[in-house]
Each structure stands twice: as C-alpha cells, then as structure tokens.
Amino acid sequence: MQSNFILPTIESIYSNKYNNSQSSSLNTKSKFFQSNMASGSNGGSSNELSNVPQVIELNVGGHYYTTTLSTLLFESGSLLTSMFTGNIRVSKDSRGRYFIDRDGALFRYVLDYLRNDGLTLPKKFEEADRLLVEAEYFRLKGLCKLLKKPTRKDPRGPTSRTSGFITLCVRGTYAFGRDGIADIKFRKLQRILVCGNVGLSREVFSDTLNETRDPDRKTDCYSSRFYLKHPHLEMAFDRLHESNFKMVTSAAGGAGYDPESEETKWNHFTNYVFFRE
C-alpha cells in the first residue's frame, strides 16, 4: 500500500521560519507605530518639556520678567501650566525669551499671585476690571475669586465695612502775627482727632494716622483716641473726599481759656462728621 504522506524538506522548514519571523517583526513595528500615534501627533512634547529651564525669562507684551518654572506651574489647570508642560507651544522672541502677547504691566500682579498665593494691590488701584480679564485669560480660578470678592483694601488687613461714619474733632485758636501785630491772626490747630471705626480710619488716613494712644486695635473696633500726624485740616478733607466720604454735619463752640492770655481767648472746637454709604 502506497502512502501519500510527504516529509517536509529542510528548505521548506527554514522558509516557513523566515516568513513567521518577518510577520512577527511587522506586527511588533505596527503596534509600536500605533502606540506612538495614540500618544499624540506632537511626539516631541516630552522632549520639549525636558528642555524647559528651571529659571524662565518671559516677554509679556514688551515687559520682561524672570521667574521659576515651579511658580508658573503653581495653579493646575491654568493656561500657564499648559504652556510650560508642553501641551501648548509657546513662541520665543529674538533673544530666546518666551513671548506671551498680553498686558505686560498687569502681568506683575499675576506673577505676584502665583508667587504668594494671594493678592496685594496698591492703594487706589483702578485697573481691577482689566486684571480680572487677564486672570480669566490665564484661567487662574483663585485669582478670579479674589478679584471678584467685594472687599475694600485695608493696609492693616481686610475689613468687612464699606460704609460708616468718621468724625474729625479739631481744637485750635488764632495766633497773632510776628512782632506783636495784633490785627493779623492765623489759625493755629492743636490737634486733629479721628473718631470712628478703626478699619475705616486706617483705610482713609493710612500712614498719617497716629495710633500710639490706642494701639493694637482690631479693624472691627472703634476708637476716639486716634489723631493725625499733621495739623492740616484741608489735607484730611482731601483724604476723606478721595475715599468717597461726604460731610453730613458739623458743630462748633468756644473752649476754656486763660483770661490773662490774649491768644487763648480765641480757643474753640469744631467737629466735622463724614459718612460713606
């Protein structure tokens, strides 16, 4: 009986092994290519991130800043984090500084927020709305929250009061001119007392307020022992006007005097009451 079974030759065995090896190699390369495609078309982003220095020079709208990478990455989810983690490509100027086409003057406050995790604005800052636009552009949620918080800035700390009364109590006399010229009299103020809420008084008069007679008062307390470091009544009025206070009433009268003194017989007091809504 003749058998139809044919033994494979050595050539056919090696040929099958070669074909299987080639097929396995092609499958491996295909999987590697698909893996790279799935990781993103900009395969150089990881290399780009590794090339970002720890100290970074910025050109923001023509204003130059130097900061650290950790500062720019302070708030996760922000646009700056995306820029300096390789997710968004950042252009450079002719000197190799990273260029951001935004308001360079206001960026200093953005950078201060990232450095300090807080917001400190100068007194009478009038660009809060524009700074909010910058904060929203950079997607800094914490800074947006601080800018939207309805509080007034106080150099000694935050105060919840936006309205209230401040009373100026003035005591003075009229001094004669030099060389005994009795018909020329000048106003001579002894002291300008400040009465009212401590936080409001500090906000209005700032460094011109003397608190030595009633130190360490909290902003929500009241005091009638503060006084100004200068005797200029009109300067105090200007400060109150700049803080949107309006005078609502005043009162005046004579004060005790020495009958033997020509100058003290003109002693008088005046109280000015101011209010802000």
Secondary structure as GFF3:
##gff-version 3
##sequence-region A 1 277
A	DSSP	alpha_helix	10	38	.	.	.	ID=ss1
A	DSSP	alpha_helix	45	50	.	.	.	ID=ss2
A	DSSP	beta_strand	55	60	.	.	.	ID=ss3
A	DSSP	beta_strand	63	68	.	.	.	ID=ss4
A	DSSP	alpha_helix	69	72	.	.	.	ID=ss5
A	DSSP	alpha_helix	79	83	.	.	.	ID=ss6
A	DSSP	beta_strand	98	100	.	.	.	ID=ss7
A	DSSP	alpha_helix	107	116	.	.	.	ID=ss8
A	DSSP	alpha_helix	128	137	.	.	.	ID=ss9
A	DSSP	alpha_helix	141	148	.	.	.	ID=ss10
A	DSSP	beta_strand	164	176	.	.	.	ID=ss11
A	DSSP	three_ten_helix	178	180	.	.	.	ID=ss12
A	DSSP	beta_strand	185	197	.	.	.	ID=ss13
A	DSSP	alpha_helix	198	205	.	.	.	ID=ss14
A	DSSP	three_ten_helix	206	208	.	.	.	ID=ss15
A	DSSP	beta_strand	209	210	.	.	.	ID=ss16
A	DSSP	beta_strand	222	228	.	.	.	ID=ss17
A	DSSP	alpha_helix	233	242	.	.	.	ID=ss18
A	DSSP	beta_strand	246	254	.	.	.	ID=ss19
A	DSSP	three_ten_helix	264	266	.	.	.	ID=ss20
A	DSSP	beta_strand	268	276	.	.	.	ID=ss21
###
